[in-house]
């Protein structure tokens, strides 16, 4: 298509802009008429929005994402730095006290934990991770992660949605929008949070919100105590048969209401959410109960351990959920405040020792259980937080937030076990080799689920949005 304007030395500025504008308008019209602009790339039936949909290519069925809320320290978990150990207390060249949220000393702080190599791959792990470290040959590590936010709230938004401000869909919502659910009687996206008393992570339910996607794609939170989901249990006076008849009648009325208002996708999604709530009452209590698990299985997950019990139970429920066809499960370790999460500002030793004790056994058992039950190839496990920690100390014993370097690990279907990608400097302060942004991590998760992150879009306010915005590269080096 040739341009329909010419420029000469006597053409006025106004005339140039007018003709240029008409050329752009003609191009846009041509693109629309020829089908070059098409946002309807996910065929969602508004009456059955959670119905299973085909992926772009082969991928895993489910994802379990373990969130180390608060920002776990890379140099105290998986990114061993011998120079940091040797030069404890020395001045860190290039230290920036503004890297984190508070102010650091500029002096190197050695890890208080012993490191050891494991498996045939020789992966380094801190002593506080004895159960998970047994699986290093089946895990892939990205040591060069970075983000743009050094405070929890925007960093959590960025970690979950790709953008550091509220109002956008999170990873779990994008996945259920793109692929639907494998089970008609359970949500496609389930979230579990920390023990009662610690509170929800900052941003609360917005961390698992669906943004501008239909509400049926938001996460369903399983509570720590009492009824796991609001209104999940039937009233004692309501028999299963009576509930089934009620559901049938409600479905008939809802569908009649929807037929009168065809094309209102939000209404269809709302009706589907109500019907799913009814169906969950029939199936979810059994899936969320661990009573039928053997005593040995419960012991492996740490349910006989006072400190590890809560998180171990959540890992066991996560296995039961993906076994039942749930698409995306997110588990948060840590609540609100630096004393209630991996946010080790004051004493990295006490903080990380405590939270590792809570989580390590459950994570290790989950990886073993997925293998034993034939779920390994169909499940992706991801573990990571919103940022890392500084290599110089805060107050002598703690570490401040560090958006310039942190580690995530991947395991399960499609992952090249024993892989280590990217590198931080000799003190673990900054990612310096093969740096990868949150967008790249998200692109990799979607790819492993069989979705092309550039093709998974949703039109909102005249723009085609995607999880990775206008960026994102799949980290092929950690894939099989």
N, C-alpha and C positions, 0 to 999 in steps of 0.2 A: 504494500500500500504506500504510494508515494505521497510526500508532503504536498499540501495544497496552498502553500504560501512561499513567497520568495522575499529575500532581503536585498535591498539596494541602498545606496548611500543617501538617497533622498527620502527613504521611508521614515515616517515619524514613529516615535516610541509607542504612541497609542495604537497606531495602525498595526505595528508589529505584534503587540500583545493581542489585539483583536483576532488577527489571522492565526496566530499561534494557538489561541484558545479554541478557535473553531476546528483546528487540526486535531487537538487533543480530544475534543468532543466527538469528532468523527471516529477517531480510533476507539474510544470507549464504546460507542454504539456498535461498531464493527465487532468488537470483542464480545459484547453481550449477544448479538445476533448469531455469532458463530459458535457460541458455547464455550468461549475461552474463560469466562468468569462463571464459576459454578461452585457454590459453597455446600451443596447437598451431597457431600461425599460419604456420609454415614446414613444408611437407610434405616432410620428409627421409625417403627410403627408406633404412632402416638397412643394407640389404644393398648399396646403391649410393649412399653419402652424398655423393659428389662429382658425381653426375649433375646436369646443368644444370636449373635451376629458373626459373620465370617471375618476373620482377620485378613490383613493384607498379604501375609505369608505365614508360614508355620511358626508357632511360638508356644510358650508355656500357657497353662490354663489359669494359674493363680499366682498371686504375689503376697508374701508376708514381709512387711517392712517394720523392722525394730528401730524405734526412734530413741536415741540417747539424748533425751531432752535436757537442754542446758548447755550442751557443747562439751563432749568428752575430749580429753587431751590426747592428741595423736602421739606425743612423745612419751606417754605413760600407758599406752595400750599396744599399738601395732607398728609404730614407726620408731624403731630403736636407733638412738644416736650416741655412739661411743664418745664423740667429742663433747657432747653435753655432759656426760658423766665425768669426764676427765677434768673439765674446766668449770666445775661448779663454783659459783661466786664471782667469777671473772666478769668483766664488763662485756656486754654483747655489742659488737660493732654494728652500727646502723640501727640500734634499738630505737623505736619510736614509742614514746609513752602514750600516744594517742591511738595506737593500734587497737586497743580494746576500749572498753566502756569507762574504765576508771583510769588509774595511773600506775605504771609499773616502775620497778627500781632500775631497770636496765642491766641488772646482774643476772647471769645465767643461773637457772635452778635445775640441778640434776634430778632425774626421776628417782623417787624413793623406792622404786620397785626393781627387783632383779629381772633381767630379760634372759630368755633361753630360746634356742632354735628348736623347731619341731618338724616332724615328718621328713619325707624325702626331699621336699622343696626347700627345707631349711628356713621356713618362715619364722621371724622373730616375734615373740609375744611376751607381754609382761606376766609376772608370776600370778597376778590377780585374775587371770583368765585361763585356768587349767583345763576346764571342760571344753570351751570353744576352741582352744589352741590345738586340740587333738584332730581337728578337721582342717588344718591349714592346707593340706594337699587338695582339698575339694573347694577351697575358697579362693576368690580373686580379689586383690586389694588395689584400690586406687589411692595412692598416697599424695597426690598433687591436687586435691580439691581446693577450690576457693570460692568465695562468695563476695558480695558487695556490701553486706550489712554487718555491723559489729554490735548490734543490740538485738535482744531476743525476739521481740515482737516482729520487726521487719524481717529478721533472718528466718524466723519460722514461716512467715508468709512466703519468703523466697524459696525456702526448702520445700514447701508443700505445693506452691502454685507456680513457681518460677519468677514471680514478681514480688517486690518488697512492700506492696500495699494491698489493702483488703479489696475484696470484691471479685476475685478470680477463682475459677475452679481448681481444685487440688488434683493431685495425681490419680487418686482412687476414683474421683468423679470422672475424669477424662477416660480412664480405662473402662469403667462401666458404661459410659456413653458410647465408646468405640466398639465394645465387644458384647455388652449385655451381661447376663448372668447365666451360670451353668445350672442353677436350681431355681425353679419358679416359686418355691415356698420360702426362700431365704433372701435377705438383702444381697446385693452384689458387692457391697462395700461395708465392712464392719470395723469399728474402732474400739480399742480397749485402752484405758488410761490407768494412771498410777494408783497406789493404795489410798484408801480413804484417809482424809486428814491432810494430804499434801496438796490437794487442789488440782484443777486442770492445768495443762500447760497454758502459757500466755497466749492470748487470742482465743482461748477456749474453743467453742465449736466451729469457729471460722477456720480452724486448721483443717477440718475435714468437710468444709462447706463446698457446695457445688457452684457458687458464683452465679453466673448468668445461664448455666445449664438448667434444664428442668429439675425440679426439686427431688424427683425420684432418684437422681444420681448422687445425692449427698450421702455421707457416711451415717451409719446407724451405730450409736454408741452403746456398748455393753457396760453397764454400771458395775462398780466394784462390790457393792453389797445390796441386799434386798433383791427385788425383782430385777433381773439383768437388763431388761428393756421395759420402758413404761408401757403399762396396759398389756403386757405380754401374757399374763396368766389369766385363765378364765375364772369368772366368778364361780364359787362353789355351787350356786343354784343353776348354772348353765351347763347342761350336758353337751357332750361332743356332737350328738345328733341335732340337738336344738341349735347349736352354734352353726352347724353346717347349713341348716335350713335358713337361718338368719343371713348367712353369707350369700346364699343363692338369691334371696329376696333383695338384699342390698345391691348385689351386682346387677340384677335386672333393672332396678330403679336408677342406678347410676348410669348404666349404659343408655337407658331411655333419655336421661338428662343430657348425656353427651351427644346423642344422635340429633337432639334439637339444636346443638351448638357445635356442629362439625367444624373441624379445623382449629379449635382452641386447644393447642398442644399442652398448655399449662394445666387446663382442666383435666385432660386425659391423664397427665402425669399424676395429678392429685388423686384421681380416682384409683389409678393403679397403686399408689402409695397406701390408700385405705384398704384396698383388697389384699395387698401384700401383708398389711398388719394383721388382718384376719387369718390369712394362711400361716403366718408365723406362729400364731397361737397354737396351731396344730403340730408344727414341726420343730420350731426353734428350741423349746424347752429340752427336748431330747438331745439335740446337737450341743447345746450349751452345758449340759450336765456331764460330769466326768465320773458319775457313780459306777458306770459299767466298765470303766477302765480297770485293768488289773492292778493289784497292789504294787506289783513290780514296776509297772509303767508309771504309776503315780510317784513312786519312790525315785525313779530315774529323773523325773522332772523336778524333784526337790520338794514335793508336797509334804514331806515329813520334816522339813527344815523351816524353823521359825522365820528366818530372814528371806529365804529363797522361795517360800511357798506361794506368795501372791503372783509374782511374775512367772514362776513355773507353771502355775495353773493357767495363766493367760496363754503361754506358749502351747500348752496341751490343747486348750480350746481352739487356738489358731489352727493346729493340725486337724482337729475335728471339723472346723469350718471349711478348710480347703478340700478336705476329703469329701465334704458334702456339696462342693461345687461353688462356694463363695469365691468371687473373683479377686478381691483385694482385702487384706486384713492388715491393719496398722496397730502396733502396740507401742504405747509410750512408757518409757522408763523415766520417772521423774516428773514432779509437778511444778508448782509455782514457787519461785524464790530460790536463792542460791544454796540454802540449807536443805532444800527439798528436791534437788535435781543434781545433774552432773556438773553444775556450775561452780567449780572448785576455786572460788576466789581466795578463801582464807587458809585452807589446808588441803592441798591436793592429795596428800597421803590418806587422810581420814575420809575425805569425800569419795574418792575413786575406789578405795578399798571397800567401802560400804556398798556402793552401787554395783560394783562388779560382783560382790558376794550375792546380791539380790538377783542379778540377771544371768550370770555366766552358766550356772547349772541348767537353767531352763533352755537357754539358747543351744547349748551343747546337746541336750536331750532332743530338742526339736530337730536338729540336723540329723541325728542318728535315726530318729523315728521316721522321718521322711524317707530315708534310704530303705529302712526295713519294710515299710508299707508300700513300696513301689510308687511313691509320690515325688521322688527326687527329680525326675526328668520333666514333670509337669508343673513343678513349683519353683518359683524364684524367691530366694530369701535375700533381703537387702538390709544392711545395718549401717546407720549413720545419723549424725545430728546436724544442727543448724550451722555450726562452725567449730573451730578447734580452740586451742589454748596457747598462750604465749610461752616462749622458751625462757624468757626472763621472768623473774618472780614479781608477784604482787604482795607486798608486805612481808616478804621473806620466805613464806611457805605456800602461798597460793599462786594461781595463774589467772590472768585476765582473758577476756574473749580475744580470739584471733581469727578473723575472716580470711587471712592470707594463706592458711595451711591447715588442712585436716584430712582425715582418712575415712573412706567408706569401704565396706567389703560386700561382695556378692557371692552367692552360692546357689547351687541347684541347676535347673534346666538351662542349657545353653552356655554355661560358664566354664571357662578353662581353668580347672583347678590348679592351685599353686602359682598362679600368675601374679606378678607385682608390676603395676604400671605407675609411671610418674615418680617424681622425686622431690623432696624438700632439701633445703641447704643442710650443712653439717650439724646444725643445731635444731632443725625442724621448725624454724621460725617462718620461712616463706617457701611456697612451692616454686621451684625453679626449672623443672624439667617436665615437659608435657602437661602443663597446667590445664585443669579441666574445671569448668564452671558448672553450677547446678544445672544449667540447660543441657550440658553434655551428659550428666548423670540421668536426667529425665529422658533424654533421647535414647539412652541405652536401655532403660527400663522398658520403655514402649517398644523398642526393637525386639527385645527378648520376649515380649508378649505378642509379637507378630504384627506390630503396628508401625507404620512409617510416620515419624513425628511431624513431617512436613505435610502429610496428607490428612492427618487427623485434625480437622478444623471445625469451628462453629461460628456461624455468622451472627454478630451482635452489634447493634448500632452502626450498621453499614460496613463493618470490617470483619474479615475472617480471622478469628483468634485461634491460637493453638497454645499448648502447654509450654513449648519452647520459644514462644514469641517469634522473633526473627533470627534465632540463632540455634545452637545445638548441633553437636557432632556425636555420632555413636562411637563409643570406645571399643572398637573392634579388637583391640589387642587383648582384651580379657575374655573374648568369646571363643568358643570352640571353632 
